Amino acid sequence: MKKKFSFKKEYRAKTIFDIFNFIFFVIIMIAMLIPIWKVCVDSVSQTVSSTDISLWPDGWTFEAYSIIFSKETLWHPFWVSIYTTAIGTFLGLLICTIGAYILIQQDMPGVKIFSWLFMFTMIFNGGLVPTFLVIVGLGLYDTVWSVIFTLGMNVYNLVLMRSFFEQLPVSLFEAAEIDGCSPFGIFIKIVLPLSKPALASIGLFFAVAYWSEYFHYVLYVTSNDNNNFQVKLRELVLTDEPIPEAKDAGLMSETMKNAAIIVNILPFAIIYPFCQKYFVTGITLGAVKE
């Protein structure tokens, strides 16, 4: 005999599963928010404890934030992070979009070979020492351009962009060609306007990579004038040197560290909610081929 479908049992099981998921994600959310809340509170608190978690600042003070944006050794690395992120994101998107557009030209001689070579570099690369020698040979050592060019040439993002371009209707390209539009005109007038979700998502990839970059600055940059905020933040967190500009230098040391962390994470905490819809759309549109 066939078993009868029980709607009540199915509904009860689904309800229990939803409740379990809700509780599980609430626990994860709380576990993630507690450290962030502690850093936020400690960044504006006059009394900071490294072990206790305070739900409210013990004496409000914004002196740490004032020092960050008034002391050159702190705001200059922050400015380096801003313009390297802006320039690097633009350059990375430029390379990815042009490269992806070229790779979808099936009638171009050798397009499959170029595609294979790009994919090959995702698995194998020259290594750390050859890359360092190339940077030195090009005269980019101890400049921010060594980091910008290194991170801007990202094959993974190029493949994502190519996958998105391949989903665009071929009939649009054919109609534009019939109207006398050049390949570059098709790229500017048709491909880019239809690729806003992909540009936003991959641009966010590049921006986060440039903003949070630390390793390449340690490798290729030796001058303090060219270091970004991540390098300065690590130096600030690992050292216990007092802040000379603070009224209470010894007390402001921990407050300064927490304030610097907030300044570091705040830009993308503000930007990401506005890019989230494009981020999700851009990833899913190029994920499945018909």
Legacy VTK file of the C-alpha trace (Angstrom):
# vtk DataFile Version 3.0
C-alpha trace
ASCII
DATASET POLYDATA
POINTS 290 float
0.000 0.000 0.000
1.137 3.492 -0.767
1.744 5.770 2.159
-0.584 8.719 2.337
1.024 12.106 2.216
0.650 13.883 5.536
0.452 17.626 5.076
0.544 18.204 8.836
3.774 16.230 9.293
5.390 17.996 6.330
4.340 21.404 7.656
5.525 20.535 11.172
8.931 19.381 9.880
9.313 22.537 7.788
8.361 24.715 10.762
10.894 23.008 13.027
13.568 23.379 10.352
12.798 27.100 9.925
12.923 27.661 13.686
16.248 25.840 13.908
17.659 27.927 11.039
16.458 31.130 12.660
18.064 30.288 16.022
21.262 29.105 14.337
21.718 32.300 12.317
20.846 34.487 15.298
23.651 32.800 17.255
26.089 33.349 14.369
24.994 36.979 14.041
25.514 37.621 17.761
28.932 35.927 17.669
29.956 38.233 14.793
28.478 41.419 16.237
29.959 41.129 19.740
33.605 41.747 18.655
32.515 44.596 16.359
30.451 46.168 19.124
33.369 45.900 21.567
35.682 47.663 19.111
33.082 50.403 18.498
32.556 50.984 22.230
36.276 50.932 23.042
37.014 53.421 20.252
35.012 56.153 22.032
35.642 55.086 25.635
38.083 56.741 28.019
38.597 53.493 29.944
39.375 50.406 27.872
39.679 46.813 29.054
41.247 44.173 26.841
39.197 41.352 28.405
35.858 42.790 29.574
33.080 43.603 27.117
31.314 46.879 27.833
27.885 47.505 26.362
28.338 51.258 26.702
31.396 53.551 26.681
32.903 54.416 30.043
33.237 58.129 29.433
32.747 59.414 25.878
35.728 60.698 23.920
36.305 61.229 20.201
39.911 62.286 20.631
41.201 59.135 18.945
39.285 59.885 15.740
40.439 63.476 15.856
44.061 62.351 16.109
43.694 59.906 13.201
42.571 62.645 10.822
44.941 65.296 12.160
48.185 63.360 12.547
49.991 63.025 9.207
51.489 59.627 10.007
47.944 58.268 10.315
45.839 60.110 7.747
48.477 59.896 5.003
48.340 56.044 4.858
44.547 56.341 4.891
44.743 58.652 1.870
47.111 56.194 0.138
44.523 53.446 0.649
41.795 55.640 -0.834
43.521 56.617 -4.068
45.144 53.213 -4.653
41.735 51.588 -4.223
40.104 54.047 -6.628
42.835 53.838 -9.297
43.301 50.092 -8.901
39.586 49.337 -9.153
39.292 51.420 -12.319
42.380 49.798 -13.862
41.262 46.295 -12.881
37.810 46.809 -14.401
39.370 48.270 -17.543
41.623 45.236 -18.015
38.846 42.753 -17.191
36.199 44.273 -19.445
38.457 44.729 -22.468
40.050 41.308 -22.007
36.696 39.579 -21.549
35.221 41.320 -24.594
38.137 40.161 -26.726
37.836 36.560 -25.485
34.174 36.299 -26.530
35.082 37.099 -30.150
34.831 33.560 -31.513
35.987 34.593 -34.984
39.282 36.029 -33.698
42.306 33.889 -34.638
43.838 32.132 -31.632
41.064 33.044 -29.172
40.979 29.511 -27.743
44.737 29.533 -27.220
44.562 32.834 -25.371
41.673 31.542 -23.236
43.674 28.428 -22.372
46.752 30.483 -21.484
44.698 32.691 -19.159
43.203 29.643 -17.460
46.675 28.127 -17.149
47.866 31.097 -15.076
45.070 30.482 -12.562
46.689 27.138 -11.701
50.379 27.842 -12.285
52.309 31.088 -11.956
55.908 32.199 -12.038
56.254 32.351 -8.269
57.172 34.997 -5.743
60.827 35.555 -6.681
60.277 35.902 -10.481
57.386 38.308 -9.844
59.597 40.356 -7.535
62.360 40.477 -10.156
59.860 41.638 -12.792
58.645 44.422 -10.491
62.226 45.548 -9.893
63.086 45.281 -13.592
60.140 47.491 -14.552
61.232 50.150 -12.063
58.052 49.796 -9.991
59.732 48.753 -6.750
58.899 50.970 -3.763
55.958 52.565 -5.571
52.219 52.064 -5.183
52.087 51.070 -8.859
53.742 47.766 -8.006
50.664 46.888 -5.936
48.154 48.425 -8.368
49.421 46.524 -11.426
49.903 43.255 -9.534
46.357 43.146 -8.151
44.787 44.663 -11.268
45.697 41.671 -13.439
43.237 39.181 -11.934
42.362 36.294 -14.244
39.568 35.029 -11.995
37.673 38.297 -12.317
38.346 38.314 -16.064
36.784 34.848 -16.391
33.735 35.987 -14.415
33.337 38.982 -16.700
33.705 36.820 -19.803
31.025 34.446 -18.501
28.700 37.404 -18.044
29.399 38.778 -21.523
28.642 35.372 -23.031
25.098 35.598 -21.628
24.338 38.728 -23.635
22.161 38.067 -26.703
24.206 37.653 -29.873
21.365 39.278 -31.829
22.231 42.619 -30.215
25.758 42.432 -31.580
24.536 41.392 -35.027
21.986 44.212 -35.156
24.644 46.738 -34.165
26.986 45.452 -36.883
24.228 45.772 -39.487
23.710 49.390 -38.393
27.411 50.006 -39.018
28.615 50.051 -35.413
32.298 49.217 -34.941
33.457 46.564 -32.423
34.626 49.296 -30.077
31.278 51.062 -30.473
29.454 47.837 -29.592
31.607 47.537 -26.496
30.904 51.106 -25.343
27.251 51.477 -26.373
25.878 47.978 -25.808
28.117 45.730 -23.713
29.022 48.118 -20.904
25.506 49.545 -20.325
24.115 45.994 -20.062
26.897 44.914 -17.713
26.204 47.161 -14.719
25.557 44.229 -12.323
28.806 42.520 -13.332
30.768 45.776 -13.180
29.415 46.503 -9.699
30.138 43.032 -8.315
33.599 42.620 -9.836
34.416 46.233 -9.011
33.560 45.410 -5.404
35.942 42.441 -5.577
38.734 44.709 -6.748
37.951 47.460 -4.252
37.959 45.102 -1.264
41.200 43.495 -2.454
42.971 46.847 -2.802
41.601 48.261 0.437
42.551 45.252 2.560
45.880 44.532 0.834
48.856 44.085 3.138
51.135 41.368 1.743
52.152 43.137 -1.477
52.946 46.358 0.360
55.331 44.468 2.629
56.994 42.839 -0.396
57.281 45.725 -2.840
57.100 48.915 -0.763
59.776 50.026 1.686
59.043 53.743 2.066
56.592 54.772 4.780
55.199 57.445 2.449
53.865 54.744 0.109
52.425 52.353 2.701
48.671 52.039 3.024
46.445 52.130 6.106
46.573 48.353 6.595
50.334 48.432 7.163
49.997 51.352 9.569
47.123 49.638 11.363
49.183 46.506 11.958
52.070 48.616 13.213
49.700 50.479 15.515
48.048 47.340 16.898
51.257 45.397 17.506
53.147 48.231 19.197
52.340 49.711 22.597
53.873 53.099 21.939
51.814 55.968 23.399
50.246 58.615 21.198
52.102 61.911 21.775
49.168 64.081 20.678
46.750 62.567 23.181
46.037 64.311 26.453
46.431 61.012 28.282
48.924 59.193 26.065
49.005 55.931 28.020
45.230 55.681 28.239
44.627 56.571 24.586
46.788 53.758 23.239
44.039 51.094 23.264
41.364 53.603 22.279
43.471 54.668 19.299
43.861 51.085 18.107
40.121 50.452 18.199
39.363 53.768 16.490
41.809 52.919 13.700
40.069 49.559 13.184
36.682 51.287 12.889
38.049 53.807 10.397
39.424 50.909 8.375
36.178 48.900 8.154
33.717 51.809 7.971
34.020 52.726 4.242
32.972 49.317 2.957
30.423 48.873 5.732
28.722 51.928 4.192
29.295 51.062 0.516
28.369 47.363 0.538
24.593 47.694 1.277
24.201 49.887 -1.810
26.091 47.386 -4.013
24.558 44.210 -2.596
21.773 43.840 -5.178
24.252 44.283 -8.033
26.673 41.932 -6.316
24.181 39.049 -6.128
22.828 39.664 -9.647
26.275 39.905 -11.210
27.416 36.603 -9.736
24.325 34.599 -10.672
23.862 35.922 -14.222
27.213 34.588 -15.425
27.018 31.351 -13.479
24.779 29.210 -15.733
24.921 28.811 -19.487
21.846 27.885 -21.481
LINES 1 291
290 0 1 2 3 4 5 6 7 8 9 10 11 12 13 14 15 16 17 18 19 20 21 22 23 24 25 26 27 28 29 30 31 32 33 34 35 36 37 38 39 40 41 42 43 44 45 46 47 48 49 50 51 52 53 54 55 56 57 58 59 60 61 62 63 64 65 66 67 68 69 70 71 72 73 74 75 76 77 78 79 80 81 82 83 84 85 86 87 88 89 90 91 92 93 94 95 96 97 98 99 100 101 102 103 104 105 106 107 108 109 110 111 112 113 114 115 116 117 118 119 120 121 122 123 124 125 126 127 128 129 130 131 132 133 134 135 136 137 138 139 140 141 142 143 144 145 146 147 148 149 150 151 152 153 154 155 156 157 158 159 160 161 162 163 164 165 166 167 168 169 170 171 172 173 174 175 176 177 178 179 180 181 182 183 184 185 186 187 188 189 190 191 192 193 194 195 196 197 198 199 200 201 202 203 204 205 206 207 208 209 210 211 212 213 214 215 216 217 218 219 220 221 222 223 224 225 226 227 228 229 230 231 232 233 234 235 236 237 238 239 240 241 242 243 244 245 246 247 248 249 250 251 252 253 254 255 256 257 258 259 260 261 262 263 264 265 266 267 268 269 270 271 272 273 274 275 276 277 278 279 280 281 282 283 284 285 286 287 288 289
